[in-house]
Structures are given as structure tokens and as C-alpha cells.
């Protein structure tokens, strides 16, 4: 259950600030938001 919340946080709320790999992680999460149908803009 905790893992599901962590995944939702990363996909739904990451704006690149917590990612060590910079924009790569941000873009990956951004694409994930599009795939899940979450608003991201």
C-alpha cells in the first residue's frame, strides 16, 4: 500500500525538484502523468 502511494506521489506531483537526474526524471514522470490521464500543465 505504501508503495502505491509513493508511486502516485512520484507520478502525480514530481516537478523535478526531488529528482537527482534532473530533467530526465521530470520528463519521465511528465510522460507518466499523460499516460495516466492526470492534468500536468
CHARMM-style PDB file with segment names, atoms N, HN, CA, C and O in Angstrom:
ATOM      1  N   UNK     1       0.833  -1.193   0.000  1.00  0.00      PROA
ATOM      2  CA  UNK     1       0.000   0.000   0.000  1.00  0.00      PROA
ATOM      3  C   UNK     1       0.873   1.251   0.000  1.00  0.00      PROA
ATOM      4  O   UNK     1       0.608   2.206  -0.729  1.00  0.00      PROA
ATOM      5  N   UNK     2       1.905   1.232   0.816  1.00  0.00      PROA
ATOM      6  HN  UNK     2       2.121   0.456   1.408  1.00  0.00      PROA
ATOM      7  CA  UNK     2       2.813   2.376   0.870  1.00  0.00      PROA
ATOM      8  C   UNK     2       3.497   2.591  -0.479  1.00  0.00      PROA
ATOM      9  O   UNK     2       3.683   3.728  -0.914  1.00  0.00      PROA
ATOM     10  N   UNK     3       3.865   1.503  -1.130  1.00  0.00      PROA
ATOM     11  HN  UNK     3       3.713   0.580  -0.777  1.00  0.00      PROA
ATOM     12  CA  UNK     3       4.497   1.611  -2.442  1.00  0.00      PROA
ATOM     13  C   UNK     3       3.578   2.292  -3.444  1.00  0.00      PROA
ATOM     14  O   UNK     3       4.036   3.094  -4.258  1.00  0.00      PROA
ATOM     15  N   UNK     4       2.287   1.983  -3.395  1.00  0.00      PROA
ATOM     16  HN  UNK     4       1.915   1.331  -2.734  1.00  0.00      PROA
ATOM     17  CA  UNK     4       1.322   2.617  -4.297  1.00  0.00      PROA
ATOM     18  C   UNK     4       1.268   4.124  -4.059  1.00  0.00      PROA
ATOM     19  O   UNK     4       1.189   4.895  -5.015  1.00  0.00      PROA
ATOM     20  N   UNK     5       1.309   4.552  -2.802  1.00  0.00      PROA
ATOM     21  HN  UNK     5       1.373   3.925  -2.026  1.00  0.00      PROA
ATOM     22  CA  UNK     5       1.296   5.988  -2.502  1.00  0.00      PROA
ATOM     23  C   UNK     5       2.572   6.672  -2.985  1.00  0.00      PROA
ATOM     24  O   UNK     5       2.531   7.800  -3.477  1.00  0.00      PROA
ATOM     25  N   UNK     6       3.696   5.990  -2.842  1.00  0.00      PROA
ATOM     26  HN  UNK     6       3.729   5.074  -2.442  1.00  0.00      PROA
ATOM     27  CA  UNK     6       4.962   6.562  -3.312  1.00  0.00      PROA
ATOM     28  C   UNK     6       4.940   6.725  -4.827  1.00  0.00      PROA
ATOM     29  O   UNK     6       5.363   7.756  -5.349  1.00  0.00      PROA
ATOM     30  N   UNK     7       4.449   5.711  -5.530  1.00  0.00      PROA
ATOM     31  HN  UNK     7       4.105   4.874  -5.105  1.00  0.00      PROA
ATOM     32  CA  UNK     7       4.361   5.794  -6.988  1.00  0.00      PROA
ATOM     33  C   UNK     7       3.420   6.912  -7.403  1.00  0.00      PROA
ATOM     34  O   UNK     7       3.735   7.675  -8.316  1.00  0.00      PROA
ATOM     35  N   UNK     8       2.269   7.021  -6.747  1.00  0.00      PROA
ATOM     36  HN  UNK     8       2.013   6.401  -6.006  1.00  0.00      PROA
ATOM     37  CA  UNK     8       1.343   8.110  -7.066  1.00  0.00      PROA
ATOM     38  C   UNK     8       1.973   9.472  -6.812  1.00  0.00      PROA
ATOM     39  O   UNK     8       1.778  10.403  -7.593  1.00  0.00      PROA
ATOM     40  N   UNK     9       2.724   9.592  -5.731  1.00  0.00      PROA
ATOM     41  HN  UNK     9       2.883   8.836  -5.096  1.00  0.00      PROA
ATOM     42  CA  UNK     9       3.401  10.860  -5.449  1.00  0.00      PROA
ATOM     43  C   UNK     9       4.396  11.199  -6.551  1.00  0.00      PROA
ATOM     44  O   UNK     9       4.408  12.318  -7.062  1.00  0.00      PROA
ATOM     45  N   UNK    10       5.224  10.233  -6.912  1.00  0.00      PROA
ATOM     46  HN  UNK    10       5.214   9.324  -6.497  1.00  0.00      PROA
ATOM     47  CA  UNK    10       6.245  10.493  -7.926  1.00  0.00      PROA
ATOM     48  C   UNK    10       5.634  10.840  -9.274  1.00  0.00      PROA
ATOM     49  O   UNK    10       6.100  11.751  -9.958  1.00  0.00      PROA
ATOM     50  N   UNK    11       4.598  10.118  -9.651  1.00  0.00      PROA
ATOM     51  HN  UNK    11       4.219   9.378  -9.096  1.00  0.00      PROA
ATOM     52  CA  UNK    11       3.987  10.354 -10.959  1.00  0.00      PROA
ATOM     53  C   UNK    11       3.111  11.591 -10.954  1.00  0.00      PROA
ATOM     54  O   UNK    11       3.091  12.335 -11.935  1.00  0.00      PROA
ATOM     55  N   UNK    12       2.385  11.827  -9.868  1.00  0.00      PROA
ATOM     56  HN  UNK    12       2.402  11.223  -9.072  1.00  0.00      PROA
ATOM     57  CA  UNK    12       1.429  12.930  -9.843  1.00  0.00      PROA
ATOM     58  C   UNK    12       1.983  14.266  -9.424  1.00  0.00      PROA
ATOM     59  O   UNK    12       1.439  15.303  -9.804  1.00  0.00      PROA
ATOM     60  N   UNK    13       3.067  14.274  -8.640  1.00  0.00      PROA
ATOM     61  HN  UNK    13       3.509  13.431  -8.331  1.00  0.00      PROA
ATOM     62  CA  UNK    13       3.492  15.536  -8.032  1.00  0.00      PROA
ATOM     63  C   UNK    13       4.933  15.936  -8.290  1.00  0.00      PROA
ATOM     64  O   UNK    13       5.313  17.066  -7.985  1.00  0.00      PROA
ATOM     65  N   UNK    14       5.742  15.051  -8.839  1.00  0.00      PROA
ATOM     66  HN  UNK    14       5.433  14.132  -9.087  1.00  0.00      PROA
ATOM     67  CA  UNK    14       7.142  15.401  -9.077  1.00  0.00      PROA
ATOM     68  C   UNK    14       7.242  16.513 -10.105  1.00  0.00      PROA
ATOM     69  O   UNK    14       6.700  16.409 -11.206  1.00  0.00      PROA
ATOM     70  N   UNK    15       7.935  17.573  -9.738  1.00  0.00      PROA
ATOM     71  HN  UNK    15       8.376  17.658  -8.844  1.00  0.00      PROA
ATOM     72  CA  UNK    15       8.165  18.678 -10.669  1.00  0.00      PROA
ATOM     73  C   UNK    15       9.651  18.821 -10.966  1.00  0.00      PROA
ATOM     74  O   UNK    15      10.101  19.879 -11.405  1.00  0.00      PROA
ATOM     75  N   UNK    16      10.406  17.766 -10.728  1.00  0.00      PROA
ATOM     76  HN  UNK    16      10.040  16.907 -10.371  1.00  0.00      PROA
ATOM     77  CA  UNK    16      11.831  17.791 -10.997  1.00  0.00      PROA
ATOM     78  C   UNK    16      12.677  18.189  -9.798  1.00  0.00      PROA
ATOM     79  O   UNK    16      13.898  18.037  -9.833  1.00  0.00      PROA
ATOM     80  N   UNK    17      12.053  18.699  -8.731  1.00  0.00      PROA
ATOM     81  HN  UNK    17      11.062  18.823  -8.703  1.00  0.00      PROA
ATOM     82  CA  UNK    17      12.810  19.200  -7.591  1.00  0.00      PROA
ATOM     83  C   UNK    17      13.442  18.078  -6.775  1.00  0.00      PROA
ATOM     84  O   UNK    17      14.482  18.284  -6.150  1.00  0.00      PROA
ATOM     85  N   UNK    18      12.829  16.889  -6.771  1.00  0.00      PROA
ATOM     86  HN  UNK    18      11.984  16.721  -7.279  1.00  0.00      PROA
ATOM     87  CA  UNK    18      13.350  15.816  -5.933  1.00  0.00      PROA
ATOM     88  C   UNK    18      14.162  14.802  -6.723  1.00  0.00      PROA
ATOM     89  O   UNK    18      14.680  13.846  -6.148  1.00  0.00      PROA
ATOM     90  N   UNK    19      14.280  14.994  -8.017  1.00  0.00      PROA
ATOM     91  HN  UNK    19      13.859  15.771  -8.484  1.00  0.00      PROA
ATOM     92  CA  UNK    19      14.971  14.009  -8.836  1.00  0.00      PROA
ATOM     93  C   UNK    19      16.455  14.336  -8.928  1.00  0.00      PROA
ATOM     94  O   UNK    19      16.836  15.472  -9.210  1.00  0.00      PROA
ATOM     95  N   UNK    20      17.281  13.334  -8.689  1.00  0.00      PROA
ATOM     96  HN  UNK    20      16.971  12.411  -8.461  1.00  0.00      PROA
ATOM     97  CA  UNK    20      18.732  13.535  -8.761  1.00  0.00      PROA
ATOM     98  C   UNK    20      19.206  13.622 -10.203  1.00  0.00      PROA
ATOM     99  O   UNK    20      20.233  14.242 -10.479  1.00  0.00      PROA
ATOM    100  N   UNK    21      18.485  13.019 -11.113  1.00  0.00      PROA
ATOM    101  HN  UNK    21      17.651  12.515 -10.889  1.00  0.00      PROA
ATOM    102  CA  UNK    21      18.932  13.023 -12.501  1.00  0.00      PROA
ATOM    103  C   UNK    21      18.358  14.201 -13.282  1.00  0.00      PROA
ATOM    104  O   UNK    21      18.400  14.212 -14.512  1.00  0.00      PROA
ATOM    105  N   UNK    22      17.830  15.176 -12.581  1.00  0.00      PROA
ATOM    106  HN  UNK    22      17.795  15.167 -11.582  1.00  0.00      PROA
ATOM    107  CA  UNK    22      17.402  16.421 -13.223  1.00  0.00      PROA
ATOM    108  C   UNK    22      16.208  16.258 -14.135  1.00  0.00      PROA
ATOM    109  O   UNK    22      15.209  15.639 -13.768  1.00  0.00      PROA
ATOM    110  N   UNK    23      16.317  16.814 -15.318  1.00  0.00      PROA
ATOM    111  HN  UNK    23      17.128  17.317 -15.616  1.00  0.00      PROA
ATOM    112  CA  UNK    23      15.183  16.895 -16.229  1.00  0.00      PROA
ATOM    113  C   UNK    23      14.780  15.536 -16.789  1.00  0.00      PROA
ATOM    114  O   UNK    23      13.632  15.364 -17.199  1.00  0.00      PROA
ATOM    115  N   UNK    24      15.697  14.563 -16.817  1.00  0.00      PROA
ATOM    116  HN  UNK    24      16.630  14.703 -16.483  1.00  0.00      PROA
ATOM    117  CA  UNK    24      15.326  13.241 -17.322  1.00  0.00      PROA
ATOM    118  C   UNK    24      14.203  12.645 -16.485  1.00  0.00      PROA
ATOM    119  O   UNK    24      13.214  12.154 -17.027  1.00  0.00      PROA
ATOM    120  N   UNK    25      14.356  12.688 -15.162  1.00  0.00      PROA
ATOM    121  HN  UNK    25      15.160  13.087 -14.722  1.00  0.00      PROA
ATOM    122  CA  UNK    25      13.328  12.144 -14.274  1.00  0.00      PROA
ATOM    123  C   UNK    25      12.043  12.952 -14.390  1.00  0.00      PROA
ATOM    124  O   UNK    25      10.948  12.391 -14.384  1.00  0.00      PROA
ATOM    125  N   UNK    26      12.179  14.265 -14.496  1.00  0.00      PROA
ATOM    126  HN  UNK    26      13.069  14.720 -14.500  1.00  0.00      PROA
ATOM    127  CA  UNK    26      10.995  15.114 -14.633  1.00  0.00      PROA
ATOM    128  C   UNK    26      10.222  14.763 -15.897  1.00  0.00      PROA
ATOM    129  O   UNK    26       8.998  14.642 -15.860  1.00  0.00      PROA
ATOM    130  N   UNK    27      10.919  14.598 -17.006  1.00  0.00      PROA
ATOM    131  HN  UNK    27      11.914  14.696 -17.036  1.00  0.00      PROA
ATOM    132  CA  UNK    27      10.250  14.268 -18.262  1.00  0.00      PROA
ATOM    133  C   UNK    27       9.632  12.874 -18.213  1.00  0.00      PROA
ATOM    134  O   UNK    27       8.556  12.654 -18.770  1.00  0.00      PROA
ATOM    135  N   UNK    28      10.299  11.937 -17.556  1.00  0.00      PROA
ATOM    136  HN  UNK    28      11.173  12.115 -17.104  1.00  0.00      PROA
ATOM    137  CA  UNK    28       9.746  10.590 -17.410  1.00  0.00      PROA
ATOM    138  C   UNK    28       8.440  10.632 -16.627  1.00  0.00      PROA
ATOM    139  O   UNK    28       7.460  10.001 -17.021  1.00  0.00      PROA
ATOM    140  N   UNK    29       8.422  11.373 -15.517  1.00  0.00      PROA
ATOM    141  HN  UNK    29       9.219  11.885 -15.197  1.00  0.00      PROA
ATOM    142  CA  UNK    29       7.203  11.493 -14.715  1.00  0.00      PROA
ATOM    143  C   UNK    29       6.131  12.276 -15.465  1.00  0.00      PROA
ATOM    144  O   UNK    29       4.941  11.991 -15.330  1.00  0.00      PROA
ATOM    145  N   UNK    30       6.549  13.251 -16.247  1.00  0.00      PROA
ATOM    146  HN  UNK    30       7.516  13.482 -16.356  1.00  0.00      PROA
ATOM    147  CA  UNK    30       5.611  14.037 -17.050  1.00  0.00      PROA
ATOM    148  C   UNK    30       4.894  13.133 -18.049  1.00  0.00      PROA
ATOM    149  O   UNK    30       3.677  13.223 -18.213  1.00  0.00      PROA
ATOM    150  N   UNK    31       5.652  12.264 -18.714  1.00  0.00      PROA
ATOM    151  HN  UNK    31       6.640  12.191 -18.580  1.00  0.00      PROA
ATOM    152  CA  UNK    31       5.044  11.319 -19.651  1.00  0.00      PROA
ATOM    153  C   UNK    31       4.121  10.353 -18.920  1.00  0.00      PROA
ATOM    154  O   UNK    31       3.073   9.980 -19.446  1.00  0.00      PROA
ATOM    155  N   UNK    32       4.499   9.947 -17.719  1.00  0.00      PROA
ATOM    156  HN  UNK    32       5.351  10.249 -17.291  1.00  0.00      PROA
ATOM    157  CA  UNK    32       3.650   9.065 -16.919  1.00  0.00      PROA
ATOM    158  C   UNK    32       2.323   9.716 -16.570  1.00  0.00      PROA
ATOM    159  O   UNK    32       1.280   9.061 -16.564  1.00  0.00      PROA
ATOM    160  N   UNK    33       2.368  11.018 -16.280  1.00  0.00      PROA
ATOM    161  HN  UNK    33       3.215  11.550 -16.285  1.00  0.00      PROA
ATOM    162  CA  UNK    33       1.118  11.738 -15.988  1.00  0.00      PROA
ATOM    163  C   UNK    33       0.214  11.741 -17.211  1.00  0.00      PROA
ATOM    164  O   UNK    33      -0.997  11.556 -17.090  1.00  0.00      PROA
ATOM    165  N   UNK    34       0.797  11.949 -18.390  1.00  0.00      PROA
ATOM    166  HN  UNK    34       1.781  12.099 -18.488  1.00  0.00      PROA
ATOM    167  CA  UNK    34      -0.016  11.911 -19.609  1.00  0.00      PROA
ATOM    168  C   UNK    34      -0.633  10.527 -19.809  1.00  0.00      PROA
ATOM    169  O   UNK    34      -1.809  10.417 -20.159  1.00  0.00      PROA
ATOM    170  N   UNK    35       0.146   9.480 -19.591  1.00  0.00      PROA
ATOM    171  HN  UNK    35       1.101   9.569 -19.306  1.00  0.00      PROA
ATOM    172  CA  UNK    35      -0.360   8.120 -19.776  1.00  0.00      PROA
ATOM    173  C   UNK    35      -1.493   7.793 -18.811  1.00  0.00      PROA
ATOM    174  O   UNK    35      -2.413   7.053 -19.160  1.00  0.00      PROA
ATOM    175  N   UNK    36      -1.430   8.342 -17.592  1.00  0.00      PROA
ATOM    176  HN  UNK    36      -0.683   8.943 -17.308  1.00  0.00      PROA
ATOM    177  CA  UNK    36      -2.476   8.085 -16.602  1.00  0.00      PROA
ATOM    178  C   UNK    36      -3.664   9.026 -16.741  1.00  0.00      PROA
ATOM    179  O   UNK    36      -4.674   8.859 -16.057  1.00  0.00      PROA
ATOM    180  N   UNK    37      -3.548  10.014 -17.622  1.00  0.00      PROA
ATOM    181  HN  UNK    37      -2.728  10.149 -18.177  1.00  0.00      PROA
ATOM    182  CA  UNK    37      -4.649  10.951 -17.820  1.00  0.00      PROA
ATOM    183  C   UNK    37      -4.715  12.041 -16.768  1.00  0.00      PROA
ATOM    184  O   UNK    37      -5.745  12.701 -16.630  1.00  0.00      PROA
ATOM    185  N   UNK    38      -3.625  12.246 -16.014  1.00  0.00      PROA
ATOM    186  HN  UNK    38      -2.789  11.710 -16.126  1.00  0.00      PROA
ATOM    187  CA  UNK    38      -3.610  13.293 -14.996  1.00  0.00      PROA
ATOM    188  C   UNK    38      -3.279  14.642 -15.631  1.00  0.00      PROA
ATOM    189  O   UNK    38      -2.450  14.708 -16.538  1.00  0.00      PROA
ATOM    190  N   UNK    39      -3.908  15.702 -15.171  1.00  0.00      PROA
ATOM    191  HN  UNK    39      -4.581  15.648 -14.434  1.00  0.00      PROA
ATOM    192  CA  UNK    39      -3.542  17.027 -15.685  1.00  0.00      PROA
ATOM    193  C   UNK    39      -2.148  17.401 -15.186  1.00  0.00      PROA
ATOM    194  O   UNK    39      -1.820  17.174 -14.021  1.00  0.00      PROA
ATOM    195  N   UNK    40      -1.348  17.962 -16.048  1.00  0.00      PROA
ATOM    196  HN  UNK    40      -1.615  18.147 -16.994  1.00  0.00      PROA
ATOM    197  CA  UNK    40       0.019  18.275 -15.637  1.00  0.00      PROA
ATOM    198  C   UNK    40       0.494  19.628 -16.148  1.00  0.00      PROA
ATOM    199  O   UNK    40       1.671  19.956 -15.998  1.00  0.00      PROA
ATOM    200  N   UNK    41      -0.370  20.405 -16.734  1.00  0.00      PROA
ATOM    201  HN  UNK    41      -1.327  20.138 -16.855  1.00  0.00      PROA
ATOM    202  CA  UNK    41       0.043  21.728 -17.222  1.00  0.00      PROA
ATOM    203  C   UNK    41      -0.833  22.786 -16.605  1.00  0.00      PROA
ATOM    204  OT1 UNK    41      -0.655  23.972 -16.881  1.00  0.00      PROA
TER     205      UNK     41
END
